[in-house]
């Protein structure tokens, strides 16, 4: 049966939720990737902000074949699917990266899809030749362009962030580093992303251990700025509606409670918020699980993903608090 959720704060309400949540205030729609709910196969659903009136907006099996056991296994294991949906300004269409992620990105490509929020149609925007792995798009606030990360499967190395202009059809390289999960700022001036700052071209395709940090850059490629510098991983950064940055950090790891973690593979990641320039960092969550993928719901809710693997808590939760970040 369903697991009842409890909050330690009377002002908070816990709701069972899935990954990569995003919301559009014009259409009043929310979108998530179904990694554990529904078909649990990496499809995208749209819904009301209360997670009702669900619509299958992009079904993974409309792209991957049920007859391909490898692709089906990747979807069910969470190694593939439609990750990081992003609305257009009107909330009528979305972008998403669909394909193989994590370690499977070396075995199969990924492309950016544009699709209707009501699930009526979808179109591939990038290469399907399996030499590139393109993903994690973000639609610009004016609707004219998207930014996404690109991985070269032939060399096994990153190709940084790319900007695609919908009007001209031209693609411009914004960065050349080991960069991921970009997000356009509400004013359209900056892009926030996660970078493995220790990686170099000379290091090639090998994995370089150590940390990831949060960076920002102007859309013309100037003012590259590192805004986190902890010795842990800082990642999954998104913008709040008032131009601040929320992200997940491991800098508070190895606390006394860490041995209580219920078999999660990366415990004690916490949510924080800061100004766009990295100042005024504040801790928002303090749990024994991995809290990440925040969603700013202006004037009403704050939501984020929390991961655990035990029996007392479901693997993904959405936490909402009334007027939490309203200025």
Secondary structure, DSSP 8 states (H G I E B T S, - for coil): -------SSTTEEEEE--EEEEEETTTTEEEEEESSSTT-SSEEEEE-TTS-S-EEEE-GGGTS-TT-HHHHHHHHHTSEEEEEEEE-TTSSEEEEEEEE-GGGGGTS-EEEEEEETTSS-EEE-S--SSSEEEEEEEE-TTSSEEEEEEEETTTTEEEEEEEEETTT--EEE---SSEEEEEE-TTSSEEEEEE-TT--GGGTTS---S--EEEEEETTS---EE----SS-EEEEEE-TTS-EEEEE-TT-S-GGGGG--S-TT---EEEEE-TTS-S-EE----SSEEEEEEEETTTEEEEEEE--SSSS-S-EEEEETTTT--
